[in-house]
Amino acid sequence: MLSSLLSFSSRESAYRHKFLNNQDENLFMGSFESFAAAEAGAPSSKAVGYDHAETASLYSPQIYFYDYPGLFWLGRSIDAGLARIFDLGGHIGIKYYAFRRVLSYPQNLRWTVCDVPSVIDSGRALAVQRETADQLSFTTDYRDASGSDVLYASGSLQYLPVRIDEILSSLPAKPKRIVLNTTAVHPERTLFTLNSIGVAVCPYRIEHYDELLAMLTRSGYRKRDAWRNEGKPIDVPFVDGGDKAYYAGGCFDLV
């Protein structure tokens, strides 16, 4: 038994070292009682959160295999005339640029990205450079989603201190449709942990899947479609149930 415990402690120590020195992997560490507790428990050796100049260059406008379910429903939405897209946590507009290669954007499309200040500063500059500022705009306030046709959140809900129902309840006019993709979920409970993105460490919520659906239902939405983003790994080692988390998405319409 002692040998086993020592082995576990050694492996945990080695993983912590890997986590703290991570450069380019998507790593998770620890379990906390709340999002705020996770933020307070972040190591002091790295920046915390996304609001840093270095994060603006983390991602490229590519279409990955896990993008396709969300891409499908965005395409269906645009074809149906839902042309006001609110991209929650959309970075510098990476999905706008990626998806326009395969979707036909109408002239009246208005795509608004909501993100942290240091990221959207880079996004605005790129939009001017690429001459897309007539369609692509930026904000730091999620309440600007009010009146939009589609709220699109790809891999972003898990990084927000507020949950989706809190966001929706703050809007005078709720979006007609919500498209979620690569949302971190768990089949049994909600987990709060830390995520290393290389240049920074972020507090991270892995939402209880059934509760996520319940929040959307209480907010007035009906599920149209749901999926798992198979092949995109997520694992919180040394945490009970940390290996059961997965990424998921869905399309939900306002009733």
C-alpha positions in Angstrom: 0.0 0.0 0.0 2.8 2.5 0.9 4.6 1.7 -2.3 1.4 2.4 -4.3 0.8 5.7 -2.5 4.4 6.8 -3.1 4.0 5.8 -6.8 0.8 7.9 -7.1 2.5 10.9 -5.3 5.4 10.6 -7.7 3.2 10.5 -10.8 1.1 13.4 -9.5 4.3 15.5 -8.8 5.6 14.8 -12.3 2.3 15.8 -13.8 2.2 19.0 -11.9 5.7 19.8 -13.2 4.5 19.1 -16.7 1.4 21.3 -16.2 3.4 24.2 -14.9 5.9 24.0 -17.7 3.3 23.3 -20.5 3.8 25.2 -23.7 1.4 23.8 -26.3 -0.8 21.0 -24.8 -4.4 21.3 -23.5 -3.8 20.2 -19.9 -6.0 20.1 -16.8 -5.1 20.0 -13.1 -7.0 20.0 -9.8 -10.5 20.1 -8.4 -12.1 23.1 -6.8 -15.4 24.0 -5.1 -16.2 26.9 -7.5 -15.0 28.8 -10.5 -13.7 31.6 -8.2 -11.9 29.0 -6.1 -10.2 27.6 -9.2 -9.1 31.1 -10.2 -7.8 31.8 -6.7 -5.9 28.4 -6.8 -4.1 29.2 -10.1 -0.3 29.0 -9.8 1.5 32.4 -9.5 4.1 31.4 -12.0 1.9 32.0 -15.0 -0.6 34.6 -16.2 -4.2 33.8 -15.3 -7.0 34.0 -17.9 -7.2 35.0 -21.6 -6.8 38.8 -21.2 -3.1 38.9 -22.2 -1.5 40.0 -25.5 0.0 36.5 -26.0 -3.3 34.8 -26.2 -4.3 36.7 -29.4 -2.0 34.6 -31.5 -2.9 31.2 -30.0 -5.4 30.1 -32.7 -5.6 30.0 -36.4 -8.6 30.3 -38.7 -8.8 26.6 -39.6 -11.7 24.2 -39.8 -11.1 21.3 -37.5 -13.0 18.0 -37.5 -14.8 19.0 -34.3 -16.1 22.2 -35.9 -18.4 20.5 -38.4 -21.5 20.0 -36.3 -21.5 23.7 -35.3 -20.6 24.6 -38.9 -23.6 22.6 -40.2 -26.1 24.4 -37.9 -24.6 27.8 -38.6 -24.9 27.2 -42.3 -28.5 26.1 -41.9 -29.2 29.2 -39.8 -27.7 31.6 -42.4 -29.6 29.9 -45.2 -32.8 30.4 -43.2 -32.1 34.2 -43.0 -30.6 34.3 -39.5 -27.9 36.7 -40.4 -27.0 38.3 -37.0 -24.5 36.0 -35.4 -23.1 36.6 -31.9 -19.9 34.7 -31.4 -19.4 34.3 -27.7 -15.7 33.8 -27.0 -14.9 34.0 -30.7 -11.3 35.2 -30.2 -10.1 37.4 -33.1 -12.9 36.1 -35.4 -11.3 32.7 -36.2 -14.5 30.9 -37.0 -15.8 33.8 -39.1 -12.7 33.6 -41.3 -12.6 29.8 -41.2 -16.2 29.2 -42.1 -16.5 31.8 -44.9 -14.4 29.4 -47.0 -17.2 26.9 -47.1 -20.4 28.9 -46.3 -22.0 31.6 -48.5 -22.1 34.7 -46.3 -24.9 37.1 -47.4 -24.2 40.8 -47.7 -26.4 41.5 -44.7 -24.5 39.1 -42.4 -23.4 40.8 -39.2 -21.0 38.7 -37.1 -20.2 40.1 -33.7 -17.4 38.5 -31.6 -17.4 38.9 -27.8 -14.1 38.3 -26.0 -11.6 39.9 -23.6 -10.1 43.4 -24.4 -6.6 42.3 -25.4 -7.9 39.7 -27.8 -10.5 41.9 -29.6 -7.9 44.7 -30.0 -6.0 42.3 -32.3 -9.3 41.2 -33.9 -10.3 44.7 -34.8 -6.9 45.4 -36.3 -7.1 42.2 -38.3 -10.6 43.0 -39.6 -9.3 46.4 -40.9 -6.4 44.7 -42.5 -8.6 42.1 -44.2 -11.3 44.6 -45.0 -14.0 42.6 -43.1 -14.9 45.3 -40.6 -18.2 45.9 -42.5 -19.4 42.4 -41.4 -17.2 41.6 -38.4 -17.4 43.6 -35.2 -16.2 43.1 -31.7 -17.4 43.7 -28.1 -16.4 42.8 -24.6 -20.0 42.8 -23.3 -22.0 39.6 -23.6 -25.2 41.6 -23.2 -24.7 42.8 -26.7 -26.1 39.4 -27.7 -29.5 40.8 -27.1 -31.6 40.8 -30.3 -29.1 38.5 -32.3 -30.4 35.7 -34.4 -27.9 33.1 -33.3 -25.7 32.9 -30.2 -22.7 30.7 -31.2 -20.4 29.5 -28.5 -17.6 27.2 -29.5 -15.3 26.0 -26.7 -16.0 29.2 -24.7 -18.7 28.5 -22.0 -16.2 26.6 -19.8 -14.0 29.7 -19.5 -16.7 32.1 -18.4 -17.4 33.0 -14.7 -21.1 33.2 -15.5 -23.3 30.3 -16.8 -25.4 30.3 -19.9 -28.7 30.9 -18.1 -27.2 33.9 -16.3 -26.2 35.3 -19.7 -29.6 34.7 -21.2 -31.5 36.2 -18.3 -29.5 39.4 -18.7 -30.7 39.9 -22.3 -33.8 42.1 -23.1 -34.3 40.1 -26.3 -33.0 36.5 -26.3 -31.3 35.0 -29.5 -33.6 33.0 -31.7 -31.2 30.1 -31.8 -28.2 28.9 -29.7 -25.5 26.7 -31.3 -23.0 25.3 -28.8 -20.0 23.3 -29.8 -17.0 21.8 -28.0 -18.6 22.6 -24.6 -16.9 20.8 -21.7 -19.4 18.6 -19.9 -19.6 15.7 -17.4 -22.3 13.0 -17.2 -22.6 13.0 -13.4 -21.6 16.4 -11.9 -20.0 19.8 -12.4 -16.3 20.0 -12.0 -14.2 23.1 -11.5 -10.5 22.8 -12.5 -7.6 24.6 -14.0 -6.7 24.5 -17.7 -3.2 25.3 -19.0 -3.2 26.9 -22.5 0.5 27.3 -22.6 0.9 31.0 -22.1 -1.6 31.1 -19.3 -3.7 29.1 -16.8 -7.4 29.5 -16.8 -10.2 28.5 -14.4 -12.4 26.0 -16.1 -15.9 24.7 -15.6 -16.9 21.2 -16.8 -20.7 21.5 -16.7 -23.0 18.7 -15.6 -24.6 17.9 -19.0 -28.1 17.3 -17.7 -28.0 20.6 -15.8 -26.8 22.4 -19.0 -29.8 21.1 -20.9 -32.0 22.1 -17.9 -30.7 25.6 -17.9 -31.5 26.0 -21.6 -35.0 24.6 -21.1 -35.7 27.0 -18.2 -34.4 29.8 -20.4 -37.1 29.0 -23.0 -35.2 26.9 -25.5 -36.0 23.6 -27.2 -33.3 21.1 -28.3 -33.1 20.6 -32.0 -30.0 18.5 -32.1 -27.2 17.3 -29.8 -23.8 15.7 -30.4 -20.5 14.6 -28.8 -17.3 16.0 -30.2 -15.6 12.6 -30.4 -11.8 12.5 -30.8 -11.2 15.8 -28.9 -9.8 14.6 -25.6 -10.3 16.1 -22.1 -9.1 14.5 -18.9 -8.5 15.8 -15.4 -6.0 13.4 -13.9 -5.9 12.5 -10.2 -9.5 13.7 -9.8 -12.4 11.3 -9.2 -14.4 11.1 -12.4 -12.0 13.3 -14.2 -11.7 10.8 -17.0 -15.5 10.9 -17.7 -15.6 14.5 -19.0 -16.1 15.1 -22.7 -16.9 17.8 -25.3 -20.4 18.2 -26.6 -22.7 20.6 -28.5 -26.2 21.2 -29.6 -28.7 23.4 -31.4 -31.5 25.0 -29.4 -34.3 27.2 -30.6 -36.3 29.7 -28.7 -39.8 28.5 -28.1 
